[in-house]
Amino acid sequence: MLQIAICDDNRDELSAMEQLITQYRETKNLNCEYTAFSKSLDLANTIKKRKRFDIYCLDIVMPDLTGIDVAKIIRRFDPTVPIVFISSSNGFATESFEVKASNYLPKPITREKLFPALDVILERTLPAQEEASLVVKCKEGYQKILISNLVFAKAAGTVSKRRVLYHLRCGTVIEGMETLSWACDNLLPYRCFVQPHRSYLVNLQHADSIEVYETRKYWKYYQIILQNHTAVPIALIKEHETKQRFLEYQMGGW
């Protein structure tokens, strides 16, 4: 389900945005929901707690944190997610360009302004979500997993009965009947995936940081901290590659 965040300190304009998003959802028969924020600090804190949205619609001139400030926080966690600025001021074009905004819509916001902007965003994002998927064999049959929803995969089972547990963004865990080697063959071609350990595959779209979790006499042992707070160990032999891939993704995404 598509998640949209809207933020405006003017409650009347926030309400108008909610009505327009509802109309858009009904007109397009779109499976989505929105969360409205009247305070930019509340949205910023929500993002820092690792809640993610697929589209952000932000007012710019707000107390405490401007929409530009919030966008900079968003970009620390997600370098590519669409951000739409909605403002009565035209003086922030340079700043909106710097945070890679998808669009800059002048107030008052109307259906004629918002709907085409959302159309363009969805044309770019929804097909990618539909195409990027993995079909795994389960006890119940076959299950399609969107790449964007897959947080990490972990080897499980015994030597004679290997399984893979696919952990999804929503918290669901799908048990696949194939081996982790099969999962590697099908997932590592996506550049957002890395294998930091022989038992794990991690989607860097959901990675938050790399941290030291143990120090011994001559070595430091690292782990990937995911946005759902899971800690995935990094094998010493995989340390350099994993750090490099993580840095590349954080700098530019894929």
C-alpha positions as CSV (number, residue, x, y, z in Angstrom):
1,M,0.0,0.0,0.0
2,L,1.3,3.4,-1.0
3,Q,2.0,5.7,2.0
4,I,1.7,9.5,1.6
5,A,2.8,12.1,4.2
6,I,1.3,15.6,4.1
7,C,2.6,18.4,6.4
8,D,1.2,22.0,6.7
9,D,1.0,24.1,9.8
10,N,-2.2,25.8,8.5
11,R,-5.0,23.5,9.5
12,D,-7.4,24.7,6.8
13,E,-4.8,24.1,4.0
14,L,-3.9,20.7,5.6
15,S,-7.6,19.8,5.6
16,A,-7.8,20.8,1.9
17,M,-4.8,18.6,1.1
18,E,-6.5,15.7,2.9
19,Q,-9.6,16.1,0.8
20,L,-7.6,16.3,-2.4
21,I,-5.6,13.2,-1.6
22,T,-8.9,11.4,-0.8
23,Q,-10.4,12.5,-4.1
24,Y,-7.3,11.4,-6.0
25,R,-7.3,8.0,-4.3
26,E,-11.0,7.5,-5.3
27,T,-10.6,8.8,-8.8
28,K,-7.6,6.6,-9.6
29,N,-8.8,3.6,-7.5
30,L,-5.5,3.8,-5.8
31,N,-4.5,1.5,-2.9
32,C,-3.0,4.2,-0.6
33,E,-3.4,5.9,2.7
34,Y,-2.1,9.3,4.0
35,T,-0.9,10.6,7.3
36,A,-1.4,14.3,8.1
37,F,1.0,16.4,10.2
38,S,0.2,19.9,11.4
39,K,3.7,20.3,13.0
40,S,6.9,19.8,11.0
41,L,8.7,18.6,14.2
42,D,6.2,15.7,14.5
43,L,6.9,14.6,11.0
44,A,10.7,14.9,11.5
45,N,10.5,12.8,14.7
46,T,8.4,10.2,12.9
47,I,11.0,9.9,10.2
48,K,13.8,9.7,12.7
49,K,11.9,6.8,14.3
50,R,12.3,5.0,10.9
51,K,8.8,5.4,9.7
52,R,8.9,5.7,5.9
53,F,6.5,7.1,3.4
54,D,6.4,6.7,-0.4
55,I,5.6,10.4,-1.2
56,Y,6.0,13.5,0.9
57,C,3.9,16.7,0.3
58,L,5.4,19.5,2.4
59,D,4.6,23.1,3.0
60,I,7.8,25.2,3.1
61,V,7.2,28.1,5.5
62,M,6.5,26.5,8.9
63,P,7.6,27.3,12.5
64,D,10.4,25.2,14.1
65,L,11.4,23.4,11.0
66,T,10.8,24.6,7.4
67,G,9.8,22.1,4.7
68,I,13.3,22.4,3.4
69,D,14.7,21.4,6.8
70,V,12.3,18.4,6.9
71,A,13.4,17.4,3.3
72,K,17.0,17.4,4.3
73,I,16.2,15.0,7.1
74,I,14.2,12.8,4.7
75,R,17.2,12.7,2.3
76,R,19.5,11.4,5.1
77,F,17.3,8.3,5.1
78,D,16.0,8.1,1.6
79,P,17.9,9.8,-1.3
80,T,15.3,9.1,-4.0
81,V,11.8,9.3,-2.4
82,P,9.5,11.9,-4.2
83,I,9.1,15.2,-2.3
84,V,6.4,17.7,-3.4
85,F,6.7,21.2,-2.0
86,I,3.5,23.3,-1.7
87,S,4.1,26.9,-0.8
88,S,2.8,30.4,-1.1
89,S,6.3,31.7,-1.6
90,N,8.4,31.4,-4.8
91,G,11.7,32.2,-3.0
92,F,12.8,28.6,-2.3
93,A,13.5,27.3,-5.8
94,T,17.2,26.9,-5.3
95,E,16.7,25.1,-1.9
96,S,14.1,22.7,-3.4
97,F,16.5,21.8,-6.2
98,E,19.2,21.0,-3.7
99,V,17.0,18.5,-1.9
100,K,15.9,17.0,-5.3
101,A,12.2,17.9,-5.0
102,S,10.0,16.3,-7.5
103,N,7.7,19.3,-7.8
104,Y,7.1,22.8,-6.5
105,L,3.4,23.7,-6.4
106,P,2.1,27.2,-5.6
107,K,-0.7,27.8,-3.1
108,P,-3.6,27.7,-3.1
109,I,-3.4,24.0,-4.0
110,T,-6.0,22.7,-6.3
111,R,-7.0,19.5,-8.0
112,E,-5.7,20.9,-11.3
113,K,-2.2,21.4,-9.8
114,L,-1.9,18.4,-7.5
115,F,-3.3,15.6,-9.6
116,P,-1.0,15.9,-12.6
117,A,2.0,16.1,-10.2
118,L,1.0,12.9,-8.5
119,D,0.3,11.3,-11.9
120,V,3.9,11.9,-13.0
121,I,5.3,10.5,-9.7
122,L,3.2,7.4,-9.8
123,E,4.1,6.7,-13.4
124,R,7.7,6.5,-12.3
125,T,7.3,4.6,-9.0
126,L,4.4,2.1,-9.5
127,P,5.7,0.3,-12.6
128,A,9.1,-0.1,-10.9
129,Q,7.4,-1.6,-7.9
130,E,5.4,-4.0,-10.1
131,E,8.4,-5.1,-12.1
132,A,10.9,-5.5,-9.3
133,S,9.7,-8.7,-7.5
134,L,10.7,-12.2,-6.5
135,V,8.5,-15.2,-6.7
136,V,9.4,-17.8,-4.0
137,K,8.2,-21.3,-3.5
138,C,6.4,-21.8,-0.2
139,K,4.5,-24.6,1.5
140,E,1.2,-23.1,0.4
141,G,2.4,-22.6,-3.2
142,Y,4.1,-19.5,-4.6
143,Q,4.4,-16.1,-3.2
144,K,5.3,-12.8,-5.0
145,I,7.5,-10.5,-2.9
146,L,8.1,-6.9,-4.0
147,I,11.8,-6.0,-3.9
148,S,11.0,-2.7,-2.2
149,N,9.2,-4.6,0.6
150,L,11.9,-7.2,1.3
151,V,14.1,-6.0,4.2
152,F,16.4,-9.0,4.5
153,A,16.6,-12.8,3.9
154,K,18.1,-15.3,6.3
155,A,19.1,-18.9,5.9
156,A,17.3,-21.3,8.2
157,G,16.6,-25.0,8.6
158,T,18.9,-28.0,8.9
159,V,21.7,-29.1,6.6
160,S,19.4,-31.6,4.9
161,K,16.4,-29.2,4.8
162,R,17.6,-25.7,3.9
163,R,15.0,-22.9,4.0
164,V,15.1,-19.1,3.6
165,L,13.2,-16.7,5.8
166,Y,12.2,-13.5,3.9
167,H,11.5,-10.6,6.3
168,L,9.2,-8.0,4.9
169,R,8.8,-4.3,5.7
170,C,5.4,-4.9,7.3
171,G,6.8,-7.4,9.7
172,T,5.6,-10.6,7.9
173,V,8.1,-13.4,7.5
174,I,7.7,-15.7,4.5
175,E,9.4,-19.1,4.6
176,G,10.8,-20.1,1.2
177,M,11.6,-23.6,0.2
178,E,14.7,-22.7,-1.8
179,T,18.2,-22.3,-0.5
180,L,20.0,-19.0,0.3
181,S,22.2,-19.8,-2.7
182,W,19.1,-19.6,-4.9
183,A,18.1,-16.4,-3.3
184,C,21.6,-14.9,-3.9
185,D,21.4,-15.8,-7.6
186,N,18.0,-14.0,-7.9
187,L,18.5,-11.0,-5.6
188,L,22.2,-10.0,-5.9
189,P,21.7,-8.8,-9.5
190,Y,19.7,-6.0,-7.8
191,R,22.4,-3.6,-6.8
192,C,20.5,-2.7,-3.6
193,F,21.3,-6.1,-2.2
194,V,24.5,-7.2,-0.4
195,Q,25.5,-10.4,1.3
196,P,27.3,-9.3,4.5
197,H,27.4,-12.9,5.9
198,R,27.0,-16.4,4.5
199,S,23.6,-16.6,6.2
200,Y,22.1,-13.2,5.2
201,L,21.1,-11.1,2.3
202,V,20.3,-7.4,3.1
203,N,18.3,-4.8,1.1
204,L,20.3,-1.6,1.5
205,Q,17.1,0.4,1.0
206,H,16.2,-0.6,4.5
207,A,19.7,-0.2,6.1
208,D,20.2,2.5,8.6
209,S,23.8,2.3,9.8
210,I,26.9,0.1,10.3
211,E,28.1,-0.1,13.8
212,V,30.7,-1.9,15.9
213,Y,29.1,-4.5,18.2
214,E,32.2,-6.3,19.5
215,T,35.9,-5.5,19.9
216,R,38.5,-8.2,20.5
217,K,42.3,-7.9,20.8
218,Y,43.1,-7.2,17.2
219,W,39.7,-7.0,15.5
220,K,36.5,-5.0,15.5
221,Y,33.3,-6.8,14.5
222,Y,30.6,-4.9,12.7
223,Q,26.8,-5.2,12.1
224,I,24.3,-3.6,9.8
225,I,21.4,-1.9,11.8
226,L,18.2,-2.0,9.7
227,Q,15.4,0.4,9.9
228,N,13.3,-2.2,11.8
229,H,16.0,-2.3,14.4
230,T,17.3,-5.8,13.3
231,A,21.1,-6.2,13.6
232,V,22.7,-8.3,10.9
233,P,26.3,-9.4,11.5
234,I,29.0,-8.7,8.9
235,A,31.6,-11.4,8.4
236,L,35.3,-10.2,8.5
237,I,35.8,-11.4,4.9
238,K,32.8,-9.3,3.8
239,E,33.5,-6.2,5.9
240,H,35.2,-4.1,3.2
241,E,32.7,-4.9,0.4
242,T,29.7,-4.3,2.7
243,K,31.0,-1.0,4.0
244,Q,31.7,0.2,0.4
245,R,28.3,-0.9,-0.9
246,F,26.5,0.8,2.0
247,L,28.5,4.0,1.5
248,E,27.7,4.0,-2.2
249,Y,24.0,3.5,-1.6
250,Q,23.8,6.2,1.1
251,M,25.6,8.7,-1.2
252,G,23.5,8.2,-4.3
253,G,21.1,5.3,-4.1
254,W,20.3,3.0,-7.1
